[in-house]
Amino acid sequence: MKRRDAHVPALDALLADPVHLTALAFLAGCHTAERGAVRDHLAVSAEAADAALAALRDAGHLTARRSGARTWLSLTTTGRTALTGHLAALRAIAGASWPARSAPATASGYSLPTEYAHSADGRGRTSTMGP
């Protein structure tokens, strides 16, 4: 068995859960997103989505802000760092077989898949401005 290099980033245990990873990846493409849009995108029960979002909030990966009847979610710097580190670890594990993408780089220098650059107001409108 090959030993893992010390410079290879570790996988984030919280993001090993596909629902958690999907939620952060979704939020990475938005300035802010309505909670309902994130829950719909996760394609799990409302209870499972709420539990995942609460775990991510408790870990400091996202913030929630109420505006009237809606709750708006945003990725925090901690969440973005966790996501990009986790994706870097996955790329390191995948090695050269990982396809190159032409997505804009994040502040940490890692690119996020272009399919996550979208609106999340729950109505299909393209916007990064929030409520």
C-alpha positions in Angstrom: 0.0 0.0 0.0 1.3 3.4 -1.0 1.8 6.0 1.8 0.0 9.3 1.3 2.2 12.3 0.8 2.3 14.8 3.6 1.4 17.6 1.2 -1.8 16.0 0.0 -4.7 17.8 1.8 -7.0 15.7 4.0 -10.6 15.1 3.2 -13.0 17.1 5.3 -15.0 14.7 7.5 -18.1 16.9 7.4 -18.0 17.1 3.6 -17.7 13.3 3.3 -21.5 13.4 3.6 -22.8 14.0 0.0 -25.7 16.1 1.2 -23.3 18.5 3.1 -20.9 18.6 0.1 -23.8 19.3 -2.3 -25.1 22.1 -0.2 -21.7 23.9 0.1 -21.0 23.4 -3.6 -24.4 24.9 -4.4 -23.8 27.9 -2.2 -20.3 28.4 -3.7 -21.9 29.5 -6.9 -24.2 32.1 -5.3 -23.7 35.2 -3.3 -26.8 34.1 -1.3 -29.5 31.5 -1.8 -33.0 31.1 -0.5 -33.2 28.1 2.0 -36.0 26.5 -0.1 -33.9 26.6 -3.3 -31.1 24.9 -1.5 -33.4 22.3 0.1 -34.9 21.6 -3.4 -31.5 21.2 -4.9 -30.4 18.7 -2.3 -33.2 16.3 -3.4 -33.6 14.8 0.1 -36.5 15.1 2.6 -37.0 18.5 4.3 -35.9 17.0 7.6 -32.6 15.7 6.1 -32.0 19.0 4.3 -32.6 21.0 7.5 -30.3 18.7 9.5 -27.5 19.0 7.0 -27.9 22.8 6.8 -27.9 23.0 10.6 -24.7 20.9 10.8 -23.0 23.2 8.3 -24.2 26.3 10.1 -23.0 24.9 13.5 -19.6 24.2 11.9 -19.4 27.8 10.7 -19.6 26.9 7.0 -22.7 28.9 6.3 -24.8 31.7 7.7 -28.5 32.1 7.7 -30.4 35.5 7.6 -34.1 35.9 7.9 -35.9 38.4 5.6 -39.6 38.4 6.0 -40.8 34.8 5.5 -37.6 33.7 3.8 -34.3 32.5 5.1 -31.2 33.4 3.0 -28.1 31.2 3.2 -24.5 32.3 2.4 -21.3 30.4 2.3 -18.8 31.7 4.9 -15.0 32.0 4.3 -14.6 29.0 6.6 -17.1 27.1 4.4 -15.4 28.1 1.2 -12.0 27.1 2.6 -13.4 23.7 3.7 -15.0 23.1 0.3 -11.9 24.1 -1.7 -9.7 22.0 0.5 -11.9 19.0 0.2 -12.1 19.4 -3.6 -8.3 19.7 -3.6 -8.0 16.5 -1.7 -10.3 14.7 -4.1 -8.3 16.0 -7.0 -5.1 14.8 -5.4 -6.6 11.4 -4.8 -7.9 11.3 -8.4 -4.5 12.4 -9.7 -4.0 13.1 -13.3 -7.3 11.5 -14.2 -9.2 14.6 -13.0 -10.3 16.6 -16.1 -9.2 20.2 -16.3 -11.9 22.8 -16.0 -12.0 26.4 -17.1 -13.9 27.7 -14.1 -12.9 30.9 -12.3 -10.5 30.3 -9.4 -11.7 31.0 -5.8 -9.7 33.1 -3.3 -7.8 30.0 -2.3 -6.7 29.3 -5.9 -8.9 26.3 -6.6 -11.6 26.3 -9.3 -15.1 25.2 -8.5 -17.0 23.3 -11.2 -18.8 25.7 -13.6 -22.2 24.0 -13.1 -22.3 25.6 -9.6 -22.3 29.2 -11.0 -26.0 29.8 -10.9 -28.9 31.6 -9.3 -30.6 30.3 -6.2 -33.6 32.3 -5.5 -35.9 29.4 -6.2 -37.4 30.9 -9.3 -34.7 30.2 -11.9 -33.6 33.9 -12.1 -29.9 34.6 -12.5 -28.7 36.8 -9.8 -26.0 37.0 -7.2 -27.5 39.9 -5.3 -29.9 38.1 -2.9 -33.2 39.4 -1.6 
